[in-house]
Amino acid sequence: MMSGVPQGAVLVPTLFNIYMAYLPINKNTEGHIYADDVSFTTVGKGPAIQAKLQRQLNNVVKWSRDWKMEFNPEKTQAIIFTRGRKNPPRGLLELAGQRLPWRSKITYLGLTYDKRLVWHDQMANTIAKARFLLHACYPLLSCKLCLRTKARVYKQMIRPVLTYGSPTWFIPSTSKKQKLAVFQNKILRIVTKAPYFVRNTTLRRDLDTEDLLDHIRNLTSGFLDRIRQSKNPTVRVSCTKKFNCDRRPLPADTV
């Protein structure tokens, strides 16, 4: 390209949206675009899934060639979400002549999706990232700063990592999410240097910090309320759309 705008310029999102507005999406497929990440989803059983996705990929390749763009097959993965423990029949998927691997879990926009959507790997990755930040912030959290300041460090630096993407993974069982709450309680004990017999409820009250599961529930509820009140009809329908072939609840059904 002989012309353009600087990376990070204000015009970039608008121009990108205009450029990608004509990305072909088949009737039985949904497309999702965020920045330069694109995903395609469809619903079906057995080989029907492969056939729908392959038609979509073929159309995308043709469109990208017409508009002088390229999609990177090496960064493209495929996954089938299923309730069953056994892998369903999977056909061959190709993008620009290169075979795409089927995965049991993928990472998209910083979230780890497993094939059964139980979010076990996501919870483990979240705690690992938060633990890394805890080690980085430990000198601040364990020093002689006032409790209010140390609590603010936790809320601004570590808690957002624990709650990232929570409207997406809010559905998992309480036992999985409870691991995140336990991690928060450990941090509060580091902050206060409280002995073991002090209750977690007392620590949260003294530090003006709500229970992490309640905080996640409030974040999810507020996020869904903003979607319902959006002026964009496409955004509003994403909060209520259901797929007939799956009995999984939506996040909106659980808050």
C-alpha positions in Angstrom: 0.0 0.0 0.0 1.4 3.4 -1.0 -0.6 5.5 1.6 -2.0 5.1 5.0 -2.2 6.5 8.5 0.2 6.2 11.4 -0.3 3.1 13.7 -2.5 4.0 16.6 -4.1 7.0 14.8 -7.7 8.0 15.7 -8.8 7.2 12.2 -7.5 3.6 12.2 -10.6 1.9 13.9 -13.0 3.8 11.6 -11.1 3.0 8.4 -10.6 -0.6 9.5 -14.4 -1.1 10.2 -15.2 0.4 6.7 -12.7 -1.9 5.1 -13.9 -5.0 6.9 -17.6 -4.2 6.5 -17.7 -6.2 3.3 -16.1 -9.4 4.7 -18.4 -12.1 3.4 -20.3 -14.0 6.0 -22.3 -17.1 4.9 -26.0 -17.5 5.9 -25.3 -20.4 8.4 -22.1 -18.8 9.8 -21.4 -16.0 12.2 -18.3 -13.8 12.0 -16.7 -11.9 14.9 -14.1 -9.3 14.4 -12.0 -7.5 17.0 -9.0 -5.4 15.8 -7.1 -7.8 13.6 -8.6 -11.0 15.1 -11.4 -12.7 13.2 -13.4 -15.8 14.2 -16.1 -17.7 12.5 -18.7 -19.9 14.3 -21.4 -22.2 13.2 -23.7 -24.8 14.7 -24.4 -28.3 13.6 -23.6 -32.0 14.0 -20.9 -34.1 12.6 -19.6 -33.4 9.1 -22.0 -30.5 8.6 -19.8 -28.3 10.8 -16.8 -28.9 8.6 -18.7 -28.3 5.4 -20.1 -24.9 6.6 -16.8 -23.7 7.9 -15.0 -24.7 4.7 -17.4 -22.8 2.5 -16.9 -19.8 4.8 -13.1 -20.1 4.6 -13.2 -20.4 0.8 -15.3 -17.2 0.5 -12.9 -15.4 2.9 -9.8 -16.4 0.9 -11.4 -15.2 -2.4 -12.4 -11.9 -0.8 -9.0 -11.4 0.7 -7.3 -11.9 -2.6 -9.6 -9.5 -4.4 -8.8 -6.9 -1.8 -5.1 -7.6 -1.6 -5.2 -9.0 2.0 -3.9 -12.2 3.5 -5.1 -14.4 6.4 -2.3 -16.2 8.2 -3.0 -20.0 8.2 -0.2 -20.5 10.8 -2.2 -18.5 13.3 -5.5 -20.0 12.5 -7.0 -22.9 14.6 -10.2 -24.8 14.6 -12.1 -26.3 17.6 -15.5 -28.1 18.1 -17.4 -27.3 21.3 -19.3 -30.3 22.5 -20.7 -31.7 25.7 -19.5 -35.1 24.9 -16.2 -36.4 26.3 -15.3 -38.1 22.9 -14.2 -36.1 20.0 -16.9 -35.8 17.3 -16.2 -36.7 13.7 -14.0 -33.9 12.2 -13.3 -33.3 8.5 -10.4 -31.6 7.0 -10.3 -27.8 7.0 -8.1 -25.7 4.7 -7.2 -22.1 4.5 -5.4 -20.9 1.3 -4.4 -24.5 0.6 -2.9 -25.1 4.1 -4.5 -27.6 6.5 -5.8 -26.2 9.8 -5.2 -28.1 13.0 -8.1 -29.1 15.2 -7.4 -28.3 18.8 -8.9 -29.3 22.1 -8.4 -25.8 23.4 -7.6 -22.4 21.8 -6.7 -18.9 23.0 -8.8 -16.0 21.6 -8.5 -12.4 22.8 -6.7 -13.6 25.9 -9.2 -16.2 27.0 -8.6 -20.0 26.8 -11.6 -21.9 25.4 -11.6 -25.7 25.9 -13.7 -28.0 23.8 -16.3 -28.6 26.6 -16.4 -25.0 27.8 -15.7 -25.9 31.4 -13.0 -23.2 31.6 -10.6 -25.2 33.7 -7.6 -24.0 31.7 -8.9 -20.4 31.8 -9.1 -20.5 35.5 -5.6 -22.0 35.8 -4.1 -19.4 33.4 -5.8 -16.5 35.2 -4.4 -17.6 38.6 -0.9 -18.0 37.0 -1.0 -14.4 35.6 -2.3 -13.0 38.9 0.4 -14.9 40.8 3.0 -13.3 38.6 1.6 -9.8 39.3 1.5 -10.7 43.0 5.2 -11.4 43.0 5.8 -8.1 41.2 3.7 -6.1 43.6 4.7 -8.0 46.7 7.2 -5.3 48.0 4.3 -2.8 47.9 1.7 -5.1 49.4 3.9 -6.3 52.3 5.5 -2.9 53.2 4.4 -0.4 55.8 2.1 1.5 53.5 -1.4 2.2 54.9 -3.9 -0.6 54.3 -6.1 1.7 52.1 -3.2 2.3 49.7 -2.2 -1.4 49.6 -5.8 -2.4 48.9 -5.9 0.1 46.1 -2.8 -1.5 44.6 -4.5 -4.8 44.6 -7.7 -3.5 43.1 -5.9 -1.6 40.3 -3.2 -4.1 39.5 -4.2 -7.6 40.3 -8.0 -7.8 40.5 -8.6 -6.8 36.9 -6.5 -9.8 35.8 -8.7 -12.1 38.0 -11.9 -10.7 36.4 -10.8 -10.3 32.8 -13.4 -11.6 30.4 -15.7 -12.6 33.3 -18.9 -12.1 31.3 -17.7 -14.9 29.1 -16.7 -17.5 31.7 -19.2 -16.6 34.4 -21.2 -19.8 33.7 -18.7 -22.3 35.2 -19.5 -24.1 38.5 -18.9 -22.2 41.7 -16.1 -24.6 42.7 -14.0 -23.4 39.7 -14.7 -19.7 40.3 -14.1 -20.2 44.1 -10.4 -20.8 43.3 -10.2 -17.1 42.2 -11.9 -16.0 45.5 -9.4 -18.0 47.5 -6.5 -16.3 45.7 -8.0 -12.9 46.6 -8.3 -13.9 50.2 -4.6 -14.9 50.3 -3.7 -11.5 48.9 -5.8 -9.7 51.6 -3.9 -11.6 54.3 -0.6 -10.5 52.8 -1.8 -6.9 52.8 -3.1 -7.0 56.4 -0.6 -9.6 57.8 -3.6 -10.9 59.7 -3.3 -14.2 61.6 -5.0 -17.3 60.4 -8.0 -17.0 62.9 -9.2 -13.7 61.4 -12.2 -14.4 59.1 -12.1 -13.5 55.4 -15.3 -11.5 55.8 -13.5 -9.3 58.4 -10.6 -8.7 56.0 -12.9 -7.8 53.2 -14.8 -5.4 55.4 -11.7 -3.7 56.8 -10.3 -3.2 53.3 -13.6 -2.3 51.8 -13.3 -5.1 49.3 -16.3 -7.1 48.2 -16.2 -10.9 47.8 -14.6 -11.6 44.4 -17.6 -13.8 43.2 -20.0 -11.0 44.0 -17.7 -8.5 42.3 -17.6 -10.7 39.2 -21.4 -11.1 39.3 -21.8 -7.3 39.4 -19.4 -6.8 36.6 -21.2 -9.3 34.4 -24.6 -7.8 35.3 -23.5 -4.3 34.5 -21.9 -5.5 31.2 -25.2 -7.2 30.2 -27.2 -4.2 31.1 -25.1 -2.0 28.9 -25.6 -4.5 26.0 -29.4 -4.4 26.5 -29.4 -0.6 26.5 -27.2 -0.3 23.4 -28.5 1.6 20.5 -26.9 -0.9 18.2 -29.4 -3.7 17.4 -26.7 -6.2 16.6 -25.2 -5.7 20.0 -28.5 -6.0 21.8 -29.4 -9.3 20.1 -26.1 -10.8 21.2 -27.4 -10.8 24.8 -30.5 -12.9 24.1 -29.6 -15.1 21.2 -29.8 -18.9 21.9 -28.8 -21.9 19.9 -31.4 -24.7 19.8 -28.9 -27.5 19.6 -27.2 -26.7 23.0 -28.7 -26.7 26.5 -26.0 -24.4 27.9 -27.4 -21.3 29.6 -26.3 -17.8 28.6 -24.4 -15.6 31.1 -27.6 -13.4 31.2 -29.5 -16.5 32.6 -27.1 -16.9 35.5 -26.8 -13.4 37.0 
